[in-house]
Amino acid sequence: KAGVTQTPRYLIKTRGQQVTLSCSPISGHRSVSWYQQTPGQGLQFLFEYFSETQRNKGNFPGRFSGRQFSNSRSEMNVSTLELGDSALYLCASSDGGNNEQFFGPGTRLTVL
Amino acid sequence: GENVEQHPSTLSVQEGDSAVIKCTYSDSASNYFPWYKQELGKGPQLIIDIRSNVGEKKDQRIAVTLNKTAKHFSLHITETQPEDSAVYFCAASTLDSSYKLIFGSGTRLLVRP
């Protein structure tokens, strides 16, 4: 089975712009979670989707949003980018059976 | 609130020695504890996990122990090899209706040849 894929792998944006990141889970997995990883804050949970429904949301401002499509692919959007949004954004998928989550390689976002 | 503390932040061992990384969690409802290994430029890789109904789990050179009373869990790597060098993260989760993981701050392990 192919692993979790994320596109793009690298992205450079300027303050005030918006960005959309994409995640394709492992085939058959219906849960997709998103995490932000920074040197200062570590790995922080953004949100989780299961069968197109957001089941949980972390403590991030409303500028961070996401959605999941019927094929389980997910996108996250960050609007009005700030310098502090520079981070590695990781997506993880799960088959919904036993909590095991498998991560993709991440999208490295740099905000200038 | 939910919190996972991880120690040490860095660990340097000689090849062949053992390495131990410890984590403490705050949410008594947590019942799933995975460990991830992250190499440079890659996403975290699940290496082992344990659930609250089990006290210890082993997979070749890697073992994890859980003390629910003390809210402690630990990763043990025996016979370390240079390819074990990476950043290791512990995490905790509640087996409820979502898969939110609370991560520790990470341990950078260096195995010296």
Chai-1 contact restraints between the chains, C-beta under 6 A:
chainA,res_idxA,chainB,res_idxB,connection_type,confidence,min_distance_angstrom,max_distance_angstrom,comment,restraint_id
A,S31,B,Y99,contact,1.0,0.0,6.0,A-B,restraint_1
A,S33,B,Y99,contact,1.0,0.0,6.0,A-B,restraint_2
A,G42,B,F103,contact,1.0,0.0,6.0,A-B,restraint_3
A,G42,B,S105,contact,1.0,0.0,6.0,A-B,restraint_4
A,L43,B,F103,contact,1.0,0.0,6.0,A-B,restraint_5
A,F45,B,K100,contact,1.0,0.0,6.0,A-B,restraint_6
A,E48,B,S98,contact,1.0,0.0,6.0,A-B,restraint_7
A,E48,B,Y99,contact,1.0,0.0,6.0,A-B,restraint_8
A,R55,B,S97,contact,1.0,0.0,6.0,A-B,restraint_9
A,R55,B,S98,contact,1.0,0.0,6.0,A-B,restraint_10
A,N56,B,S98,contact,1.0,0.0,6.0,A-B,restraint_11
A,N56,B,K100,contact,1.0,0.0,6.0,A-B,restraint_12
A,L90,B,G43,contact,1.0,0.0,6.0,A-B,restraint_13
A,S94,B,Y99,contact,1.0,0.0,6.0,A-B,restraint_14
A,N99,B,Y32,contact,1.0,0.0,6.0,A-B,restraint_15
A,N99,B,L95,contact,1.0,0.0,6.0,A-B,restraint_16
A,N99,B,Y99,contact,1.0,0.0,6.0,A-B,restraint_17
A,Q101,B,Y99,contact,1.0,0.0,6.0,A-B,restraint_18
A,F103,B,G43,contact,1.0,0.0,6.0,A-B,restraint_19
A,F103,B,P44,contact,1.0,0.0,6.0,A-B,restraint_20
A,G104,B,G43,contact,1.0,0.0,6.0,A-B,restraint_21
A,P105,B,K42,contact,1.0,0.0,6.0,A-B,restraint_22
A,P105,B,G43,contact,1.0,0.0,6.0,A-B,restraint_23
A,G106,B,G43,contact,1.0,0.0,6.0,A-B,restraint_24
